[in-house]
Amino acid sequence: MKFYILKLDGSIVSTEDVLERGAWFENGEARVIGNDHPTPEIHVSTIFTGLDLGILEGPLLFETMIFGGELDRYRERYATYEEAREGHSTALLKVLETLRTRRK
């Protein structure tokens, strides 16, 4: 099985060494791309998983999820650090727009 490690500079390194990947994972280095709580009940999270979540799309190593609110269980996956950062911002904006629409 192939694992991936995200370096602090945004570069991605592949490894088949489960111990190397485990040490990186325990360290927590660069795993969290975005972590926002627009309300106490809603959490928007984007992480580097270190695993390929793609089936046919190629390596998808990042994941954004929304927990709580009307968009609960929303999920998007990305191949690159840049896509993940942009995707996190997009998900957060979706939540804020939903909240604003609900308040009208």
Secondary structure by P-SEA (a helix, b strand, c coil): cbbbbbccccbbbbbccaaaaaaaaaaccccccccccccccbbbbbbbcccccccccccccbbbbbcccccccbbbbbccaaaaaaaaaaaaaaaaaaaaaaac
